């Protein structure tokens, strides 16, 4: 996956995901380093997998999508 692929994926999923904050990790001051944690658990579904799942579904060709209801 190259830069163009990443930009395409970001554009594709933008309407469906929340921009989550970076949180400063607790070991930052204690160890003189910077640890940032991405709060992906704040996505609408509460899952860090939202970005990858949304991109996988949205990248499917129309002939590969099957819908149904019961």
MMTF fields as JSON, N, C-alpha, C and O atoms, coordinates in Angstrom:
{
  "mmtfVersion": "1.0.0",
  "mmtfProducer": "UNKNOWN",
  "numBonds": 279,
  "numAtoms": 280,
  "numGroups": 70,
  "numChains": 1,
  "numModels": 1,
  "chainsPerModel": [1],
  "groupsPerChain": [70],
  "chainIdList": ["A"],
  "bondAtomList": [4, 2, 8, 6, 12, 10, 16, 14, 20, 18, 24, 22, 28, 26, 32, 30, 36, 34, 40, 38, 44, 42, 48, 46, 52, 50, 56, 54, 60, 58, 64, 62, 68, 66, 72, 70, 76, 74, 80, 78, 84, 82, 88, 86, 92, 90, 96, 94, 100, 98, 104, 102, 108, 106, 112, 110, 116, 114, 120, 118, 124, 122, 128, 126, 132, 130, 136, 134, 140, 138, 144, 142, 148, 146, 152, 150, 156, 154, 160, 158, 164, 162, 168, 166, 172, 170, 176, 174, 180, 178, 184, 182, 188, 186, 192, 190, 196, 194, 200, 198, 204, 202, 208, 206, 212, 210, 216, 214, 220, 218, 224, 222, 228, 226, 232, 230, 236, 234, 240, 238, 244, 242, 248, 246, 252, 250, 256, 254, 260, 258, 264, 262, 268, 266, 272, 270, 276, 274],
  "bondOrderList": [1, 1, 1, 1, 1, 1, 1, 1, 1, 1, 1, 1, 1, 1, 1, 1, 1, 1, 1, 1, 1, 1, 1, 1, 1, 1, 1, 1, 1, 1, 1, 1, 1, 1, 1, 1, 1, 1, 1, 1, 1, 1, 1, 1, 1, 1, 1, 1, 1, 1, 1, 1, 1, 1, 1, 1, 1, 1, 1, 1, 1, 1, 1, 1, 1, 1, 1, 1, 1],
  "groupList": [{"groupName": "UNK", "atomNameList": ["N", "CA", "C", "O"], "elementList": ["N", "C", "C", "O"], "formalChargeList": [0, 0, 0, 0], "bondAtomList": [1, 0, 2, 1, 3, 2], "bondOrderList": [1, 1, 2], "singleLetterCode": "X", "chemCompType": "L-PEPTIDE LINKING"}],
  "groupTypeList": [0, 0, 0, 0, 0, 0, 0, 0, 0, 0, 0, 0, 0, 0, 0, 0, 0, 0, 0, 0, 0, 0, 0, 0, 0, 0, 0, 0, 0, 0, 0, 0, 0, 0, 0, 0, 0, 0, 0, 0, 0, 0, 0, 0, 0, 0, 0, 0, 0, 0, 0, 0, 0, 0, 0, 0, 0, 0, 0, 0, 0, 0, 0, 0, 0, 0, 0, 0, 0, 0],
  "groupIdList": [1, 2, 3, 4, 5, 6, 7, 8, 9, 10, 11, 12, 13, 14, 15, 16, 17, 18, 19, 20, 21, 22, 23, 24, 25, 26, 27, 28, 29, 30, 31, 32, 33, 34, 35, 36, 37, 38, 39, 40, 41, 42, 43, 44, 45, 46, 47, 48, 49, 50, 51, 52, 53, 54, 55, 56, 57, 58, 59, 60, 61, 62, 63, 64, 65, 66, 67, 68, 69, 70],
  "secStructList": [7, 7, 2, 2, 2, 2, 2, 2, 2, 2, 2, 2, 2, 4, 4, 4, 1, 7, 7, 7, 7, 3, 3, 3, 7, 6, 2, 2, 2, 2, 2, 6, 1, 7, 7, 3, 3, 3, 7, 4, 4, 4, 1, 6, 6, 1, 7, 6, 6, 2, 2, 2, 2, 2, 2, 2, 2, 2, 6, 1, 7, 4, 4, 4, 7, 7, 7, 7, 7, 7],
  "xCoordList": [0.849, 0.0, 0.898, 1.756, 0.709, 1.513, 0.751, -0.377, 1.384, 0.789, -0.532, -1.469, -0.61, -1.854, -2.976, -4.126, -2.638, -3.636, -4.147, -5.342, -3.241, -3.635, -4.541, -5.523, -4.209, -5.041, -6.419, -7.426, -6.466, -7.748, -8.599, -9.8, -7.975, -8.701, -9.219, -10.365, -8.396, -8.809, -9.995, -10.925, -9.961, -11.054, -12.333, -13.429, -12.181, -13.323, -14.056, -15.286, -13.309, -13.936, -14.28, -14.957, -13.826, -14.013, -15.448, -15.641, -16.464, -17.832, -18.336, -19.366, -17.629, -18.132, -17.369, -17.787, -16.276, -15.48, -15.333, -15.502, -15.022, -14.833, -13.338, -12.538, -12.965, -11.563, -11.337, -11.854, -10.572, -10.354, -9.085, -8.148, -9.057, -7.91, -6.702, -6.817, -5.556, -4.35, -4.267, -4.379, -4.071, -3.978, -2.55, -1.888, -2.083, -0.727, -0.684, -1.484, 0.243, 0.386, 0.941, 1.66, 0.618, 1.036, 2.541, 3.047, 3.263, 4.705, 5.502, 6.723, 4.844, 5.526, 6.463, 7.66, 5.947, 6.773, 7.735, 8.869, 7.299, 8.113, 9.385, 10.395, 9.343, 10.492, 11.149, 12.042, 10.714, 11.327, 11.132, 11.964, 10.062, 9.754, 8.299, 7.563, 7.898, 6.52, 5.802, 6.224, 4.742, 3.919, 2.522, 1.868, 2.066, 0.722, -0.121, 0.325, -1.338, -2.26, -3.427, -4.04, -3.739, -4.852, -6.127, -6.221, -7.096, -8.312, -9.361, -10.461, -9.021, -9.93, -11.16, -12.14, -11.13, -12.313, -13.464, -14.585, -13.198, -14.231, -14.967, -15.817, -14.654, -15.398, -16.862, -17.175, -17.755, -19.185, -19.548, -20.419, -18.916, -19.204, -18.399, -18.571, -17.518, -16.697, -15.542, -14.968, -15.195, -14.17, -13.022, -13.231, -11.81, -10.643, -10.601, -9.806, -11.433, -11.424, -12.287, -12.342, -12.953, -13.893, -13.257, -13.852, -12.073, -11.437, -11.157, -11.5, -10.542, -10.213, -11.441, -11.492, -12.436, -13.661, -14.417, -14.887, -14.534, -15.229, -14.515, -15.163, -13.201, -12.457, -12.621, -12.785, -12.579, -12.717, -14.075, -14.157, -15.128, -16.47, -16.637, -17.16, -16.198, -16.377, -15.511, -15.822, -14.441, -13.554, -14.031, -13.484, -15.041, -15.545, -16.171, -16.832, -15.954, -16.614, -18.102, -18.468, -18.958, -20.406, -20.852, -21.799, -20.187, -20.593, -20.168, -20.532, -19.412, -18.988, -19.849, -19.666, -20.785, -21.629, -22.953, -23.623, -23.318, -24.594, -25.367, -24.85, -26.596, -27.429, -28.649, -29.04, -29.221, -30.418, -31.075, -30.48, -32.295, -32.993, -33.86, -34.209, -34.194, -35.031, -36.329, -37.164],
  "yCoordList": [-1.164, 0.0, 1.231, 1.376, 2.091, 3.301, 4.53, 4.438, 5.672, 6.928, 7.238, 7.708, 6.972, 7.228, 6.334, 6.764, 5.082, 4.153, 4.634, 4.552, 5.135, 5.642, 6.861, 6.987, 7.755, 8.942, 8.562, 9.139, 7.587, 7.126, 6.499, 6.754, 5.68, 5.045, 6.096, 6.016, 7.068, 8.128, 8.907, 9.24, 9.193, 9.916, 9.082, 9.6, 7.798, 6.883, 6.754, 6.737, 6.664, 6.409, 7.675, 7.599, 8.828, 10.081, 10.331, 10.766, 10.077, 10.351, 9.387, 9.643, 8.295, 7.231, 7.054, 6.273, 7.756, 7.596, 8.926, 9.997, 8.837, 10.008, 10.283, 9.354, 11.547, 11.908, 11.789, 12.59, 10.798, 10.547, 11.251, 11.441, 11.633, 12.377, 11.489, 10.274, 12.133, 11.493, 11.859, 13.029, 10.862, 11.089, 10.86, 9.926, 11.703, 11.561, 10.368, 10.282, 9.455, 8.266, 8.599, 9.586, 7.787, 8.069, 7.956, 8.527, 7.253, 7.095, 8.255, 8.301, 9.17, 10.259, 11.04, 11.122, 11.607, 12.427, 11.57, 11.978, 10.41, 9.549, 9.063, 8.828, 8.911, 8.351, 9.326, 8.945, 10.563, 11.566, 11.309, 11.71, 10.657, 10.393, 10.76, 11.076, 10.721, 11.07, 9.836, 9.258, 9.439, 8.316, 8.849, 9.353, 8.737, 9.181, 7.966, 7.072, 7.941, 6.84, 7.347, 8.358, 6.659, 7.044, 6.44, 5.22, 7.261, 6.826, 6.292, 6.837, 5.24, 4.671, 4.021, 3.771, 3.746, 3.191, 4.196, 3.841, 5.441, 6.469, 6.507, 7.373, 5.579, 5.479, 5.186, 4.71, 5.465, 5.295, 3.889, 3.738, 2.877, 1.506, 1.057, -0.066, 1.915, 1.577, 0.65, 0.038, 0.54, -0.419, 0.253, 1.166, -0.203, 0.297, -0.244, 0.231, -1.22, -1.853, -1.111, -1.514, -0.05, 0.658, 1.135, 0.977, 1.709, 2.258, 1.177, 1.334, 0.093, -0.985, -1.667, -1.974, -1.908, -2.564, -1.679, -2.159, -0.404, 0.519, 0.598, 0.577, 0.69, 0.766, -0.51, -0.438, -1.665, -2.933, -3.029, -3.451, -2.645, -2.712, -1.675, -1.989, -0.45, 0.619, 0.438, 1.001, -0.328, -0.547, -1.685, -1.886, -2.429, -3.536, -3.022, -1.984, -3.76, -3.442, -3.756, -4.652, -3.033, -3.194, -4.63, -5.099, -5.333, -6.709, -7.704, -8.878, -7.254, -8.118, -7.938, -8.642, -6.998, -6.699, -7.443, -7.373, -8.148, -8.86, -8.322, -8.271, -7.926, -7.435, -8.331, -9.015, -8.318, -9.118, -8.725, -8.043, -9.156, -8.916, -10.125, -10.9, -10.263, -11.412, -10.954, -11.781],
  "zCoordList": [0.0, 0.0, 0.0, 0.871, -0.945, -1.042, -0.578, -0.093, -0.734, -0.295, -0.969, -0.324, -2.281, -3.011, -2.498, -2.405, -2.164, -1.621, -0.266, 0.019, 0.565, 1.883, 1.763, 2.495, 0.843, 0.64, 0.113, 0.524, -0.801, -1.34, -0.239, -0.156, 0.604, 1.708, 2.684, 3.127, 3.018, 3.949, 3.393, 4.128, 2.109, 1.465, 1.446, 1.661, 1.188, 1.098, 2.441, 2.476, 3.532, 4.835, 5.619, 6.644, 5.155, 5.904, 6.366, 7.501, 5.536, 6.001, 7.077, 7.7, 7.297, 8.163, 9.475, 10.329, 9.642, 10.854, 11.586, 11.003, 12.85, 13.705, 13.812, 13.92, 13.782, 14.052, 15.54, 16.319, 15.937, 17.361, 17.839, 17.063, 19.103, 19.62, 19.918, 20.077, 19.986, 20.503, 21.979, 22.345, 22.813, 24.255, 24.715, 24.264, 25.601, 26.139, 27.086, 28.017, 26.851, 27.689, 29.06, 29.215, 30.056, 31.431, 31.658, 32.625, 30.818, 31.031, 30.446, 30.595, 29.796, 29.113, 30.027, 29.753, 31.093, 31.985, 32.798, 33.047, 33.204, 34.067, 33.385, 34.049, 32.069, 31.356, 30.381, 29.624, 30.4, 29.546, 28.064, 27.25, 27.713, 26.313, 26.061, 26.995, 24.836, 24.498, 23.96, 22.958, 24.609, 24.173, 23.924, 24.837, 22.685, 22.343, 21.996, 21.278, 22.51, 22.272, 21.43, 21.773, 20.337, 19.478, 20.05, 20.19, 20.378, 21.072, 20.09, 19.993, 19.376, 18.378, 18.999, 18.298, 20.291, 20.954, 20.985, 21.348, 20.61, 20.569, 19.234, 19.026, 18.323, 17.068, 17.384, 18.475, 16.446, 16.675, 17.14, 17.996, 16.607, 17.022, 18.217, 18.691, 18.718, 19.868, 19.549, 20.449, 18.274, 17.868, 17.137, 16.338, 17.413, 16.697, 15.274, 14.464, 14.952, 13.632, 12.613, 11.45, 13.02, 12.161, 10.863, 9.797, 10.928, 9.73, 8.694, 7.522, 9.114, 8.184, 7.622, 6.431, 8.47, 8.015, 7.029, 5.997, 7.34, 6.441, 5.102, 4.055, 5.117, 3.869, 3.047, 1.829, 3.688, 2.967, 2.278, 1.124, 2.971, 2.39, 1.285, 0.216, 1.533, 0.555, -0.687, -1.737, -0.59, -1.733, -2.632, -3.716, -2.195, -3.01, -4.302, -4.316, -5.38, -6.644, -6.493, -5.732, -7.205, -7.08, -7.332, -6.7, -8.242, -8.546, -7.464, -7.532, -6.48, -5.373, -4.129, -3.137, -4.181, -3.026, -3.151, -4.181, -2.099, -2.052, -0.859, 0.257, -1.099, -0.008, 0.125, -0.821, 1.267, 1.486, 2.782, 3.616, 2.944, 4.203, 4.496, 3.606, 5.751, 6.114, 6.723, 7.092]
}
